[in-house]
């Protein structure tokens, strides 16, 4: 009986920890959804921006590598100047976006913002 209770007691902990931290979906939503930061770009719909964001983020997560010279907290500029290329870069970018206020994301903090 005790052996069965231990795994059942750990199940809620595992379920709660699986959803912790930023991921591509909630990061891209924070940047572009009207209910969040609502960043817009001329000539592109919110759906296009989110699709681009998800594609870039998920593509980088599928490519193991280090940060290299990428530092989302110190670089500012256009998205094409700071492509996400590796899983470590994507993780650092998601953490930066998660910790940054919308008004600063509007000013191209945490590049790339497409």
N, C-alpha and C positions, 0 to 999 in steps of 0.2 A: 504494500500500500504506500509506504513512504517513497519508494522508488518512482512510483507513478506521479506523486504529488510534486516532486522536484521539477521534472520537465514541464508540467502544467503551470507551475509558478513562474518559470522562466519565459514562457511564451509571451505574456504581455510586455515584458522588458524588451525582448527581441523585436516585437512588433513596433514598439515605440521608437527604438533606436534606428530602425530601418529608414524612417522618413526624416531623420535629422539632417540639418545642414542644407546648403543650397544645391540645386541641380540645374541642369540646362533649362528645363521648363519653367521653374519658378523664377529663375534669373531673367530670362527673356520676357516673361510676363511682367516682372517688376519694371523693366525698362520701358516696354511698349504698350501695355494694356491701359486703356483710358481710366480704369479704376485705380491705377497705380501712378507711375511717373509720366505716362502718356507722351513719351518722346516721339516726335514726328520728323519725317524727312520729306522734303519736297519731291513729288512725283512717285512716292511709294506709299502703299496702303499699310495699315497696321498689320494685316495678315502677311504681306510681303516682308515687312521688317521682322516679324516674329519667325517666319519661315527661314529667313537668312540667318538670323541669330541662332536658331536651333540647329541648323545645318552646320554652321561654323563651330559651335560649341561641341556638338556631338561628334563631329569629324575630328576635332582636336582630342577629345577624350579617347578616341579609338587609336591614337597615335602615341605610344609611350615615348617619353623623353623628359628632359629636364627643363628648367626655366630659361636657361641661356641668359640673354641680356634683358629678357622681358620682365618688366616691373610695372604692373597696372597702377600702382600708387604714385609713381613718379613721372609717368609719361602722359603727355596730352597731345591730341592730334586726331587726324582722320582715321577711320577704321582700316583703310588700306595701308596705313603706315605701321599698324600693329596687329598683324594677323595672328590668330590663335593657331598654333601649330602642334602643340603637344598636350598631353593630359595634365601635366603639372602647370602649364600656362593656363589652361582652361579652369583648373581648380583655383588658382590664384585670382583669376579674373572673376569667377563666381563669388569668391569670398569678398573681394573688393566691392562688387556691386551690392552684395548683401549688406555690407557695412556702411554704404554711402547714401547720403540723402539725395532725393530726386533733383533738387536744385543744383547739386554738384554733378550729377550724371548729365544734366542738360549742358553743363560746361565742359563735357568730354573728359571728366574724371573716369577712371577705370576703362581706358580704351581696350578693345574697340567697342564703340557704340555705332552700329551701322546706320 
